[in-house]
Amino acid sequence: MKWFYLGKWDRNLWNVQPDGGVTAKLTVEQLKQFAQFHYPVHAMGYNWLQSNALSVDRLEKRVDEIIRSWLDRKQ
């Protein structure tokens, strides 16, 4: 599976601090378990030239669309 490479990254490059195992590497079994789930990522562009008020209105509409689409899938 493609996620095997995740454990090959040098975690020291991430400035990870030892904290009692909270940032320990994921095991193969954990990766297999998490691979069963769907984690959608939604993105949208941002126009730096327009006002924040217009941007937030556009973002609000997009979030509402995403919520509606997920609710419609459950029916």
N, CA, C and O atoms as a Tripos MOL2 file, in Angstrom:
@<TRIPOS>MOLECULE
protein
  300   299    75     0     0
PROTEIN
NO_CHARGES

@<TRIPOS>ATOM
      1 N           0.8370   -1.1880    0.0000 N.3       1 MET1
      2 CA          0.0000    0.0000    0.0000 C.3       1 MET1
      3 C           0.8780    1.2460    0.0000 C.2       1 MET1
      4 O           1.9990    1.2250    0.5090 O.2       1 MET1
      5 N           0.3670    2.3240   -0.5690 N.am      2 LYS2
      6 CA          1.1540    3.5410   -0.7710 C.3       2 LYS2
      7 C           1.5480    4.2520    0.5200 C.2       2 LYS2
      8 O           2.5190    5.0080    0.5220 O.2       2 LYS2
      9 N           0.8290    4.0360    1.6100 N.am      3 TRP3
     10 CA          1.1200    4.7850    2.8280 C.3       3 TRP3
     11 C           2.3050    4.2430    3.5880 C.2       3 TRP3
     12 O           2.6720    4.8280    4.6070 O.2       3 TRP3
     13 N           2.9200    3.1750    3.1620 N.am      4 PHE4
     14 CA          4.0850    2.6420    3.8680 C.3       4 PHE4
     15 C           5.2210    3.6510    3.9400 C.2       4 PHE4
     16 O           5.9810    3.6480    4.9090 O.2       4 PHE4
     17 N           5.3540    4.5130    2.9370 N.am      5 TYR5
     18 CA          6.4520    5.4770    2.9120 C.3       5 TYR5
     19 C           6.3520    6.5060    4.0410 C.2       5 TYR5
     20 O           7.3450    7.1730    4.3320 O.2       5 TYR5
     21 N           5.2000    6.6590    4.6810 N.am      6 LEU6
     22 CA          5.0250    7.6750    5.7180 C.3       6 LEU6
     23 C           6.0180    7.5030    6.8600 C.2       6 LEU6
     24 O           6.4900    8.4880    7.4270 O.2       6 LEU6
     25 N           6.3340    6.2650    7.1990 N.am      7 GLY7
     26 CA          7.2450    6.0200    8.2980 C.3       7 GLY7
     27 C           8.7020    6.2590    7.9510 C.2       7 GLY7
     28 O           9.5630    6.1850    8.8280 O.2       7 GLY7
     29 N           8.9930    6.5400    6.7090 N.am      8 LYS8
     30 CA         10.3690    6.7270    6.2720 C.3       8 LYS8
     31 C          10.8570    8.1620    6.4160 C.2       8 LYS8
     32 O          12.0550    8.4140    6.2920 O.2       8 LYS8
     33 N           9.9520    9.1150    6.6750 N.am      9 TRP9
     34 CA         10.3400   10.5170    6.8130 C.3       9 TRP9
     35 C          11.0960   10.7210    8.1090 C.2       9 TRP9
     36 O          10.7690   10.1080    9.1250 O.2       9 TRP9
     37 N          12.0930   11.5670    8.0850 N.am     10 ASP10
     38 CA         12.8770   11.8970    9.2700 C.3      10 ASP10
     39 C          12.0680   12.8420   10.1450 C.2      10 ASP10
     40 O          11.9270   14.0210    9.8220 O.2      10 ASP10
     41 N          11.5390   12.3350   11.2420 N.am     11 ARG11
     42 CA         10.6740   13.1260   12.1160 C.3      11 ARG11
     43 C          11.4380   14.2710   12.7820 C.2      11 ARG11
     44 O          10.8220   15.2480   13.2080 O.2      11 ARG11
     45 N          12.7540   14.1750   12.8790 N.am     12 ASN12
     46 CA         13.5470   15.2610   13.4560 C.3      12 ASN12
     47 C          13.4450   16.5380   12.6210 C.2      12 ASN12
     48 O          13.5950   17.6420   13.1430 O.2      12 ASN12
     49 N          13.1880   16.3780   11.3200 N.am     13 LEU13
     50 CA         13.0390   17.5440   10.4510 C.3      13 LEU13
     51 C          11.7510   18.3120   10.7420 C.2      13 LEU13
     52 O          11.5980   19.4580   10.3210 O.2      13 LEU13
     53 N          10.8260   17.6760   11.4650 N.am     14 TRP14
     54 CA          9.5470   18.3150   11.7780 C.3      14 TRP14
     55 C           9.5930   19.0760   13.0980 C.2      14 TRP14
     56 O           8.5800   19.6310   13.5230 O.2      14 TRP14
     57 N          10.7550   19.1100   13.7550 N.am     15 ASN15
     58 CA         10.8830   19.7310   15.0820 C.3      15 ASN15
     59 C           9.9460   19.0920   16.1010 C.2      15 ASN15
     60 O           9.3740   19.7800   16.9460 O.2      15 ASN15
     61 N           9.7950   17.7770   16.0170 N.am     16 VAL16
     62 CA          8.9410   17.0370   16.9430 C.3      16 VAL16
     63 C           9.6820   16.8690   18.2630 C.2      16 VAL16
     64 O          10.8350   16.4380   18.2920 O.2      16 VAL16
     65 N           9.0120   17.2100   19.3420 N.am     17 GLN17
     66 CA          9.6110   17.0770   20.6650 C.3      17 GLN17
     67 C           9.1250   15.7840   21.3170 C.2      17 GLN17
     68 O           7.9440   15.4480   21.2330 O.2      17 GLN17
     69 N          10.0360   15.0610   21.9660 N.am     18 PRO18
     70 CA          9.6080   13.8390   22.6720 C.3      18 PRO18
     71 C           8.6070   14.2100   23.7600 C.2      18 PRO18
     72 O           8.8690   15.1010   24.5680 O.2      18 PRO18
     73 N           7.4830   13.5430   23.7820 N.am     19 ASP19
     74 CA          6.4510   13.8750   24.7740 C.3      19 ASP19
     75 C           5.7420   12.6260   25.2730 C.2      19 ASP19
     76 O           4.5140   12.5860   25.3420 O.2      19 ASP19
     77 N           6.4910   11.6460   25.6090 N.am     20 GLY20
     78 CA          5.8780   10.4600   26.1850 C.3      20 GLY20
     79 C           5.1730    9.5850   25.1740 C.2      20 GLY20
     80 O           4.2590    8.8480   25.5430 O.2      20 GLY20
     81 N           5.5660    9.6370   23.9080 N.am     21 GLY21
     82 CA          4.9940    8.7320   22.9210 C.3      21 GLY21
     83 C           3.8340    9.2920   22.1340 C.2      21 GLY21
     84 O           3.3380    8.6210   21.2300 O.2      21 GLY21
     85 N           3.3760   10.5040   22.4410 N.am     22 VAL22
     86 CA          2.2420   11.0740   21.7250 C.3      22 VAL22
     87 C           2.5710   11.2350   20.2420 C.2      22 VAL22
     88 O           1.6840   11.1160   19.3960 O.2      22 VAL22
     89 N           3.8250   11.5020   19.9230 N.am     23 THR23
     90 CA          4.1990   11.6880   18.5300 C.3      23 THR23
     91 C           4.9350   10.4690   17.9680 C.2      23 THR23
     92 O           5.6900   10.5820   17.0020 O.2      23 THR23
     93 N           4.7120    9.3180   18.5740 N.am     24 ALA24
     94 CA          5.3630    8.1030   18.0970 C.3      24 ALA24
     95 C           4.8890    7.7710   16.6870 C.2      24 ALA24
     96 O           3.7900    8.1520   16.2850 O.2      24 ALA24
     97 N           5.7270    7.0570   15.9430 N.am     25 LYS25
     98 CA          5.3460    6.6450   14.5870 C.3      25 LYS25
     99 C           4.1160    5.7530   14.6420 C.2      25 LYS25
    100 O           3.9270    4.9790   15.5800 O.2      25 LYS25
    101 N           3.2940    5.8770   13.6230 N.am     26 LEU26
    102 CA          2.1410    4.9910   13.5020 C.3      26 LEU26
    103 C           2.6220    3.6030   13.1190 C.2      26 LEU26
    104 O           3.5800    3.4470   12.3620 O.2      26 LEU26
    105 N           1.9490    2.6090   13.6480 N.am     27 THR27
    106 CA          2.2880    1.2350   13.2870 C.3      27 THR27
    107 C           1.5820    0.8750   11.9820 C.2      27 THR27
    108 O           0.6600    1.5660   11.5500 O.2      27 THR27
    109 N           2.0210   -0.1990   11.3750 N.am     28 VAL28
    110 CA          1.3790   -0.6790   10.1530 C.3      28 VAL28
    111 C          -0.0820   -1.0130   10.4330 C.2      28 VAL28
    112 O          -0.9510   -0.7430    9.6040 O.2      28 VAL28
    113 N          -0.3530   -1.5920   11.5820 N.am     29 GLU29
    114 CA         -1.7400   -1.9280   11.9330 C.3      29 GLU29
    115 C          -2.5910   -0.6620   12.0570 C.2      29 GLU29
    116 O          -3.7400   -0.6490   11.6150 O.2      29 GLU29
    117 N          -2.0490    0.3880   12.6460 N.am     30 GLN30
    118 CA         -2.7900    1.6440   12.7510 C.3      30 GLN30
    119 C          -3.0530    2.2390   11.3750 C.2      30 GLN30
    120 O          -4.1520    2.7260   11.1110 O.2      30 GLN30
    121 N          -2.0650    2.2040   10.5050 N.am     31 LEU31
    122 CA         -2.2510    2.7200    9.1540 C.3      31 LEU31
    123 C          -3.3260    1.9340    8.4090 C.2      31 LEU31
    124 O          -4.1330    2.5180    7.6860 O.2      31 LEU31
    125 N          -3.3400    0.6330    8.5790 N.am     32 LYS32
    126 CA         -4.3850   -0.1930    7.9430 C.3      32 LYS32
    127 C          -5.7610    0.1840    8.4830 C.2      32 LYS32
    128 O          -6.7300    0.2660    7.7290 O.2      32 LYS32
    129 N          -5.8400    0.4110    9.7880 N.am     33 GLN33
    130 CA         -7.1160    0.7940   10.3950 C.3      33 GLN33
    131 C          -7.5980    2.1380    9.8540 C.2      33 GLN33
    132 O          -8.7580    2.2780    9.4660 O.2      33 GLN33
    133 N          -6.6910    3.1370    9.8300 N.am     34 PHE34
    134 CA         -7.0780    4.4680    9.3820 C.3      34 PHE34
    135 C          -7.3730    4.5110    7.8820 C.2      34 PHE34
    136 O          -8.1280    5.3730    7.4330 O.2      34 PHE34
    137 N          -6.8000    3.6080    7.1110 N.am     35 ALA35
    138 CA         -7.0210    3.5740    5.6680 C.3      35 ALA35
    139 C          -8.4650    3.2160    5.3300 C.2      35 ALA35
    140 O          -8.8990    3.4100    4.1950 O.2      35 ALA35
    141 N          -9.2130    2.6950    6.3020 N.am     36 GLN36
    142 CA        -10.6060    2.3180    6.0730 C.3      36 GLN36
    143 C         -11.5410    3.5310    6.0880 C.2      36 GLN36
    144 O         -12.7060    3.4220    5.7030 O.2      36 GLN36
    145 N         -11.0450    4.6600    6.5210 N.am     37 PHE37
    146 CA        -11.8850    5.8380    6.6670 C.3      37 PHE37
    147 C         -11.6630    6.8240    5.5280 C.2      37 PHE37
    148 O         -10.6320    6.8050    4.8570 O.2      37 PHE37
    149 N         -12.6400    7.6680    5.3310 N.am     38 HIS38
    150 CA        -12.6120    8.6580    4.2650 C.3      38 HIS38
    151 C         -12.4510   10.0350    4.9100 C.2      38 HIS38
    152 O         -13.2960   10.4540    5.7010 O.2      38 HIS38
    153 N         -11.3730   10.7330    4.5740 N.am     39 TYR39
    154 CA        -11.1130   12.0570    5.1270 C.3      39 TYR39
    155 C         -11.1400   13.0740    3.9900 C.2      39 TYR39
    156 O         -10.1010   13.3560    3.3930 O.2      39 TYR39
    157 N         -12.3100   13.6280    3.6800 N.am     40 PRO40
    158 CA        -12.3900   14.5730    2.5660 C.3      40 PRO40
    159 C         -11.6940   15.8910    2.8860 C.2      40 PRO40
    160 O         -11.7060   16.3560    4.0260 O.2      40 PRO40
    161 N         -11.1010   16.4710    1.8800 N.am     41 VAL41
    162 CA        -10.4710   17.7820    2.0020 C.3      41 VAL41
    163 C         -11.1330   18.6930    0.9690 C.2      41 VAL41
    164 O         -11.2220   18.3530   -0.2100 O.2      41 VAL41
    165 N         -11.5890   19.8390    1.4250 N.am     42 HIS42
    166 CA        -12.2510   20.7870    0.5380 C.3      42 HIS42
    167 C         -11.3960   22.0480    0.4670 C.2      42 HIS42
    168 O         -10.9460   22.5600    1.4910 O.2      42 HIS42
    169 N         -11.1830   22.5320   -0.7180 N.am     43 ALA43
    170 CA        -10.3750   23.7380   -0.9020 C.3      43 ALA43
    171 C         -11.1130   24.7130   -1.8030 C.2      43 ALA43
    172 O         -11.9740   24.3340   -2.5960 O.2      43 ALA43
    173 N         -10.7530   25.9720   -1.6570 N.am     44 MET44
    174 CA        -11.3130   26.9720   -2.5600 C.3      44 MET44
    175 C         -10.3210   28.1160   -2.6820 C.2      44 MET44
    176 O          -9.5370   28.3790   -1.7700 O.2      44 MET44
    177 N         -10.3670   28.7710   -3.7910 N.am     45 GLY45
    178 CA         -9.4400   29.8660   -4.0360 C.3      45 GLY45
    179 C          -9.7780   31.0950   -3.2120 C.2      45 GLY45
    180 O         -10.8680   31.2200   -2.6530 O.2      45 GLY45
    181 N          -8.8250   31.9820   -3.1550 N.am     46 TYR46
    182 CA         -9.0020   33.2230   -2.4080 C.3      46 TYR46
    183 C          -8.4830   34.3810   -3.2470 C.2      46 TYR46
    184 O          -7.3660   34.3340   -3.7600 O.2      46 TYR46
    185 N          -9.2890   35.4100   -3.3840 N.am     47 ASN47
    186 CA         -8.9050   36.5870   -4.1490 C.3      47 ASN47
    187 C          -8.4330   37.6750   -3.1900 C.2      47 ASN47
    188 O          -9.2400   38.2900   -2.4920 O.2      47 ASN47
    189 N          -7.1280   37.9060   -3.1590 N.am     48 TRP48
    190 CA         -6.5530   38.8940   -2.2580 C.3      48 TRP48
    191 C          -6.9450   40.3230   -2.6230 C.2      48 TRP48
    192 O          -6.7520   41.2380   -1.8240 O.2      48 TRP48
    193 N          -7.4830   40.5190   -3.7990 N.am     49 LEU49
    194 CA         -7.8350   41.8660   -4.2360 C.3      49 LEU49
    195 C          -9.2280   42.2950   -3.8030 C.2      49 LEU49
    196 O          -9.5470   43.4830   -3.8300 O.2      49 LEU49
    197 N         -10.0550   41.3480   -3.4080 N.am     50 GLN50
    198 CA        -11.4090   41.7300   -3.0080 C.3      50 GLN50
    199 C         -11.4880   41.8550   -1.4860 C.2      50 GLN50
    200 O         -10.5810   41.4310   -0.7700 O.2      50 GLN50
    201 N         -12.5610   42.4290   -1.0140 N.am     51 SER51
    202 CA        -12.7080   42.6800    0.4160 C.3      51 SER51
    203 C         -12.9120   41.3670    1.1850 C.2      51 SER51
    204 O         -13.3710   40.3700    0.6280 O.2      51 SER51
    205 N         -12.5610   41.3930    2.4720 N.am     52 ASN52
    206 CA        -12.7860   40.2270    3.3230 C.3      52 ASN52
    207 C         -14.2700   39.9130    3.4460 C.2      52 ASN52
    208 O         -14.6520   38.7490    3.5710 O.2      52 ASN52
    209 N         -15.1030   40.9370    3.4120 N.am     53 ALA53
    210 CA        -16.5510   40.7220    3.5140 C.3      53 ALA53
    211 C         -17.0590   39.8830    2.3430 C.2      53 ALA53
    212 O         -17.8620   38.9690    2.5320 O.2      53 ALA53
    213 N         -16.5900   40.1940    1.1330 N.am     54 LEU54
    214 CA        -16.9900   39.3990   -0.0300 C.3      54 LEU54
    215 C         -16.4440   37.9690    0.0730 C.2      54 LEU54
    216 O         -17.1300   37.0040   -0.2610 O.2      54 LEU54
    217 N         -15.2090   37.8570    0.5390 N.am     55 SER55
    218 CA        -14.5880   36.5420    0.6590 C.3      55 SER55
    219 C         -15.3190   35.6650    1.6690 C.2      55 SER55
    220 O         -15.5400   34.4780    1.4310 O.2      55 SER55
    221 N         -15.6880   36.2600    2.7930 N.am     56 VAL56
    222 CA        -16.3780   35.4640    3.8120 C.3      56 VAL56
    223 C         -17.7670   35.0560    3.3330 C.2      56 VAL56
    224 O         -18.2290   33.9640    3.6650 O.2      56 VAL56
    225 N         -18.4350   35.8950    2.5700 N.am     57 ASP57
    226 CA        -19.7360   35.5200    2.0050 C.3      57 ASP57
    227 C         -19.5880   34.3410    1.0510 C.2      57 ASP57
    228 O         -20.3720   33.3920    1.0790 O.2      57 ASP57
    229 N         -18.5730   34.4240    0.2150 N.am     58 ARG58
    230 CA        -18.3160   33.3330   -0.7380 C.3      58 ARG58
    231 C         -17.9640   32.0420   -0.0080 C.2      58 ARG58
    232 O         -18.4310   30.9660   -0.3830 O.2      58 ARG58
    233 N         -17.1430   32.1470    1.0300 N.am     59 LEU59
    234 CA        -16.7550   30.9820    1.8140 C.3      59 LEU59
    235 C         -17.9620   30.3750    2.5300 C.2      59 LEU59
    236 O         -18.1220   29.1550    2.5660 O.2      59 LEU59
    237 N         -18.7990   31.2260    3.0910 N.am     60 GLU60
    238 CA        -19.9970   30.7430    3.7780 C.3      60 GLU60
    239 C         -20.8890   29.9440    2.8250 C.2      60 GLU60
    240 O         -21.3900   28.8790    3.1860 O.2      60 GLU60
    241 N         -21.0840   30.4560    1.6140 N.am     61 LYS61
    242 CA        -21.8990   29.7450    0.6250 C.3      61 LYS61
    243 C         -21.2780   28.3910    0.2820 C.2      61 LYS61
    244 O         -21.9830   27.3890    0.1610 O.2      61 LYS61
    245 N         -19.9610   28.3720    0.1270 N.am     62 ARG62
    246 CA        -19.2760   27.1240   -0.2210 C.3      62 ARG62
    247 C         -19.4000   26.1040    0.9040 C.2      62 ARG62
    248 O         -19.6550   24.9290    0.6410 O.2      62 ARG62
    249 N         -19.2250   26.5280    2.1450 N.am     63 VAL63
    250 CA        -19.3670   25.6210    3.2870 C.3      63 VAL63
    251 C         -20.7860   25.0700    3.3400 C.2      63 VAL63
    252 O         -20.9770   23.8750    3.5630 O.2      63 VAL63
    253 N         -21.7830   25.9310    3.1360 N.am     64 ASP64
    254 CA        -23.1770   25.4750    3.1170 C.3      64 ASP64
    255 C         -23.4020   24.4420    2.0170 C.2      64 ASP64
    256 O         -24.0930   23.4470    2.2350 O.2      64 ASP64
    257 N         -22.8200   24.6720    0.8290 N.am     65 GLU65
    258 CA        -22.9410   23.7030   -0.2760 C.3      65 GLU65
    259 C         -22.3440   22.3570    0.1140 C.2      65 GLU65
    260 O         -22.9350   21.3110   -0.1570 O.2      65 GLU65
    261 N         -21.1960   22.3800    0.7360 N.am     66 ILE66
    262 CA        -20.5280   21.1410    1.1390 C.3      66 ILE66
    263 C         -21.3630   20.3990    2.1710 C.2      66 ILE66
    264 O         -21.5470   19.1860    2.0700 O.2      66 ILE66
    265 N         -21.8660   21.1210    3.1590 N.am     67 ILE67
    266 CA        -22.7070   20.4870    4.1830 C.3      67 ILE67
    267 C         -23.9460   19.8680    3.5490 C.2      67 ILE67
    268 O         -24.3030   18.7320    3.8590 O.2      67 ILE67
    269 N         -24.6050   20.6160    2.6560 N.am     68 ARG68
    270 CA        -25.8070   20.0870    1.9840 C.3      68 ARG68
    271 C         -25.4760   18.8290    1.1790 C.2      68 ARG68
    272 O         -26.2490   17.8700    1.1780 O.2      68 ARG68
    273 N         -24.3270   18.8310    0.4930 N.am     69 SER69
    274 CA        -23.9770   17.6720   -0.3250 C.3      69 SER69
    275 C         -23.7550   16.4330    0.5500 C.2      69 SER69
    276 O         -24.1370   15.3270    0.1660 O.2      69 SER69
    277 N         -23.1430   16.6120    1.7150 N.am     70 TRP70
    278 CA        -22.9440   15.4670    2.6050 C.3      70 TRP70
    279 C         -24.2590   15.0180    3.2260 C.2      70 TRP70
    280 O         -24.4790   13.8180    3.3900 O.2      70 TRP70
    281 N         -25.1320   15.9470    3.5730 N.am     71 LEU71
    282 CA        -26.4310   15.5690    4.1100 C.3      71 LEU71
    283 C         -27.2590   14.8350    3.0690 C.2      71 LEU71
    284 O         -27.9460   13.8680    3.3970 O.2      71 LEU71
    285 N         -27.2040   15.2820    1.8130 N.am     72 ASP72
    286 CA        -27.9440   14.6130    0.7400 C.3      72 ASP72
    287 C         -27.4450   13.1920    0.5100 C.2      72 ASP72
    288 O         -28.2280   12.3170    0.1390 O.2      72 ASP72
    289 N         -26.1760   12.9530    0.7210 N.am     73 ARG73
    290 CA        -25.6070   11.6050    0.5270 C.3      73 ARG73
    291 C         -26.1400   10.6250    1.5630 C.2      73 ARG73
    292 O         -26.2360    9.4290    1.2910 O.2      73 ARG73
    293 N         -26.4880   11.1230    2.7530 N.am     74 LYS74
    294 CA        -26.9770   10.2630    3.8360 C.3      74 LYS74
    295 C         -28.4170    9.8300    3.6380 C.2      74 LYS74
    296 O         -28.8720    8.8760    4.2690 O.2      74 LYS74
    297 N         -29.1390   10.5260    2.7650 N.am     75 GLN75
    298 CA        -30.5680   10.2220    2.5940 C.3      75 GLN75
    299 C         -30.7810    9.1050    1.6010 C.2      75 GLN75
    300 O         -31.9210    8.7210    1.3390 O.2      75 GLN75
@<TRIPOS>BOND
     1     1     2 1
     2     2     3 1
     3     3     4 2
     4     3     5 am
     5     5     6 1
     6     6     7 1
     7     7     8 2
     8     7     9 am
     9     9    10 1
    10    10    11 1
    11    11    12 2
    12    11    13 am
    13    13    14 1
    14    14    15 1
    15    15    16 2
    16    15    17 am
    17    17    18 1
    18    18    19 1
    19    19    20 2
    20    19    21 am
    21    21    22 1
    22    22    23 1
    23    23    24 2
    24    23    25 am
    25    25    26 1
    26    26    27 1
    27    27    28 2
    28    27    29 am
    29    29    30 1
    30    30    31 1
    31    31    32 2
    32    31    33 am
    33    33    34 1
    34    34    35 1
    35    35    36 2
    36    35    37 am
    37    37    38 1
    38    38    39 1
    39    39    40 2
    40    39    41 am
    41    41    42 1
    42    42    43 1
    43    43    44 2
    44    43    45 am
    45    45    46 1
    46    46    47 1
    47    47    48 2
    48    47    49 am
    49    49    50 1
    50    50    51 1
    51    51    52 2
    52    51    53 am
    53    53    54 1
    54    54    55 1
    55    55    56 2
    56    55    57 am
    57    57    58 1
    58    58    59 1
    59    59    60 2
    60    59    61 am
    61    61    62 1
    62    62    63 1
    63    63    64 2
    64    63    65 am
    65    65    66 1
    66    66    67 1
    67    67    68 2
    68    67    69 am
    69    69    70 1
    70    70    71 1
    71    71    72 2
    72    71    73 am
    73    73    74 1
    74    74    75 1
    75    75    76 2
    76    75    77 am
    77    77    78 1
    78    78    79 1
    79    79    80 2
    80    79    81 am
    81    81    82 1
    82    82    83 1
    83    83    84 2
    84    83    85 am
    85    85    86 1
    86    86    87 1
    87    87    88 2
    88    87    89 am
    89    89    90 1
    90    90    91 1
    91    91    92 2
    92    91    93 am
    93    93    94 1
    94    94    95 1
    95    95    96 2
    96    95    97 am
    97    97    98 1
    98    98    99 1
    99    99   100 2
   100    99   101 am
   101   101   102 1
   102   102   103 1
   103   103   104 2
   104   103   105 am
   105   105   106 1
   106   106   107 1
   107   107   108 2
   108   107   109 am
   109   109   110 1
   110   110   111 1
   111   111   112 2
   112   111   113 am
   113   113   114 1
   114   114   115 1
   115   115   116 2
   116   115   117 am
   117   117   118 1
   118   118   119 1
   119   119   120 2
   120   119   121 am
   121   121   122 1
   122   122   123 1
   123   123   124 2
   124   123   125 am
   125   125   126 1
   126   126   127 1
   127   127   128 2
   128   127   129 am
   129   129   130 1
   130   130   131 1
   131   131   132 2
   132   131   133 am
   133   133   134 1
   134   134   135 1
   135   135   136 2
   136   135   137 am
   137   137   138 1
   138   138   139 1
   139   139   140 2
   140   139   141 am
   141   141   142 1
   142   142   143 1
   143   143   144 2
   144   143   145 am
   145   145   146 1
   146   146   147 1
   147   147   148 2
   148   147   149 am
   149   149   150 1
   150   150   151 1
   151   151   152 2
   152   151   153 am
   153   153   154 1
   154   154   155 1
   155   155   156 2
   156   155   157 am
   157   157   158 1
   158   158   159 1
   159   159   160 2
   160   159   161 am
   161   161   162 1
   162   162   163 1
   163   163   164 2
   164   163   165 am
   165   165   166 1
   166   166   167 1
   167   167   168 2
   168   167   169 am
   169   169   170 1
   170   170   171 1
   171   171   172 2
   172   171   173 am
   173   173   174 1
   174   174   175 1
   175   175   176 2
   176   175   177 am
   177   177   178 1
   178   178   179 1
   179   179   180 2
   180   179   181 am
   181   181   182 1
   182   182   183 1
   183   183   184 2
   184   183   185 am
   185   185   186 1
   186   186   187 1
   187   187   188 2
   188   187   189 am
   189   189   190 1
   190   190   191 1
   191   191   192 2
   192   191   193 am
   193   193   194 1
   194   194   195 1
   195   195   196 2
   196   195   197 am
   197   197   198 1
   198   198   199 1
   199   199   200 2
   200   199   201 am
   201   201   202 1
   202   202   203 1
   203   203   204 2
   204   203   205 am
   205   205   206 1
   206   206   207 1
   207   207   208 2
   208   207   209 am
   209   209   210 1
   210   210   211 1
   211   211   212 2
   212   211   213 am
   213   213   214 1
   214   214   215 1
   215   215   216 2
   216   215   217 am
   217   217   218 1
   218   218   219 1
   219   219   220 2
   220   219   221 am
   221   221   222 1
   222   222   223 1
   223   223   224 2
   224   223   225 am
   225   225   226 1
   226   226   227 1
   227   227   228 2
   228   227   229 am
   229   229   230 1
   230   230   231 1
   231   231   232 2
   232   231   233 am
   233   233   234 1
   234   234   235 1
   235   235   236 2
   236   235   237 am
   237   237   238 1
   238   238   239 1
   239   239   240 2
   240   239   241 am
   241   241   242 1
   242   242   243 1
   243   243   244 2
   244   243   245 am
   245   245   246 1
   246   246   247 1
   247   247   248 2
   248   247   249 am
   249   249   250 1
   250   250   251 1
   251   251   252 2
   252   251   253 am
   253   253   254 1
   254   254   255 1
   255   255   256 2
   256   255   257 am
   257   257   258 1
   258   258   259 1
   259   259   260 2
   260   259   261 am
   261   261   262 1
   262   262   263 1
   263   263   264 2
   264   263   265 am
   265   265   266 1
   266   266   267 1
   267   267   268 2
   268   267   269 am
   269   269   270 1
   270   270   271 1
   271   271   272 2
   272   271   273 am
   273   273   274 1
   274   274   275 1
   275   275   276 2
   276   275   277 am
   277   277   278 1
   278   278   279 1
   279   279   280 2
   280   279   281 am
   281   281   282 1
   282   282   283 1
   283   283   284 2
   284   283   285 am
   285   285   286 1
   286   286   287 1
   287   287   288 2
   288   287   289 am
   289   289   290 1
   290   290   291 1
   291   291   292 2
   292   291   293 am
   293   293   294 1
   294   294   295 1
   295   295   296 2
   296   295   297 am
   297   297   298 1
   298   298   299 1
   299   299   300 2
@<TRIPOS>SUBSTRUCTURE
     1 MET1         2 RESIDUE 1 A MET
     2 LYS2         6 RESIDUE 1 A LYS
     3 TRP3        10 RESIDUE 1 A TRP
     4 PHE4        14 RESIDUE 1 A PHE
     5 TYR5        18 RESIDUE 1 A TYR
     6 LEU6        22 RESIDUE 1 A LEU
     7 GLY7        26 RESIDUE 1 A GLY
     8 LYS8        30 RESIDUE 1 A LYS
     9 TRP9        34 RESIDUE 1 A TRP
    10 ASP10       38 RESIDUE 1 A ASP
    11 ARG11       42 RESIDUE 1 A ARG
    12 ASN12       46 RESIDUE 1 A ASN
    13 LEU13       50 RESIDUE 1 A LEU
    14 TRP14       54 RESIDUE 1 A TRP
    15 ASN15       58 RESIDUE 1 A ASN
    16 VAL16       62 RESIDUE 1 A VAL
    17 GLN17       66 RESIDUE 1 A GLN
    18 PRO18       70 RESIDUE 1 A PRO
    19 ASP19       74 RESIDUE 1 A ASP
    20 GLY20       78 RESIDUE 1 A GLY
    21 GLY21       82 RESIDUE 1 A GLY
    22 VAL22       86 RESIDUE 1 A VAL
    23 THR23       90 RESIDUE 1 A THR
    24 ALA24       94 RESIDUE 1 A ALA
    25 LYS25       98 RESIDUE 1 A LYS
    26 LEU26      102 RESIDUE 1 A LEU
    27 THR27      106 RESIDUE 1 A THR
    28 VAL28      110 RESIDUE 1 A VAL
    29 GLU29      114 RESIDUE 1 A GLU
    30 GLN30      118 RESIDUE 1 A GLN
    31 LEU31      122 RESIDUE 1 A LEU
    32 LYS32      126 RESIDUE 1 A LYS
    33 GLN33      130 RESIDUE 1 A GLN
    34 PHE34      134 RESIDUE 1 A PHE
    35 ALA35      138 RESIDUE 1 A ALA
    36 GLN36      142 RESIDUE 1 A GLN
    37 PHE37      146 RESIDUE 1 A PHE
    38 HIS38      150 RESIDUE 1 A HIS
    39 TYR39      154 RESIDUE 1 A TYR
    40 PRO40      158 RESIDUE 1 A PRO
    41 VAL41      162 RESIDUE 1 A VAL
    42 HIS42      166 RESIDUE 1 A HIS
    43 ALA43      170 RESIDUE 1 A ALA
    44 MET44      174 RESIDUE 1 A MET
    45 GLY45      178 RESIDUE 1 A GLY
    46 TYR46      182 RESIDUE 1 A TYR
    47 ASN47      186 RESIDUE 1 A ASN
    48 TRP48      190 RESIDUE 1 A TRP
    49 LEU49      194 RESIDUE 1 A LEU
    50 GLN50      198 RESIDUE 1 A GLN
    51 SER51      202 RESIDUE 1 A SER
    52 ASN52      206 RESIDUE 1 A ASN
    53 ALA53      210 RESIDUE 1 A ALA
    54 LEU54      214 RESIDUE 1 A LEU
    55 SER55      218 RESIDUE 1 A SER
    56 VAL56      222 RESIDUE 1 A VAL
    57 ASP57      226 RESIDUE 1 A ASP
    58 ARG58      230 RESIDUE 1 A ARG
    59 LEU59      234 RESIDUE 1 A LEU
    60 GLU60      238 RESIDUE 1 A GLU
    61 LYS61      242 RESIDUE 1 A LYS
    62 ARG62      246 RESIDUE 1 A ARG
    63 VAL63      250 RESIDUE 1 A VAL
    64 ASP64      254 RESIDUE 1 A ASP
    65 GLU65      258 RESIDUE 1 A GLU
    66 ILE66      262 RESIDUE 1 A ILE
    67 ILE67      266 RESIDUE 1 A ILE
    68 ARG68      270 RESIDUE 1 A ARG
    69 SER69      274 RESIDUE 1 A SER
    70 TRP70      278 RESIDUE 1 A TRP
    71 LEU71      282 RESIDUE 1 A LEU
    72 ASP72      286 RESIDUE 1 A ASP
    73 ARG73      290 RESIDUE 1 A ARG
    74 LYS74      294 RESIDUE 1 A LYS
    75 GLN75      298 RESIDUE 1 A GLN
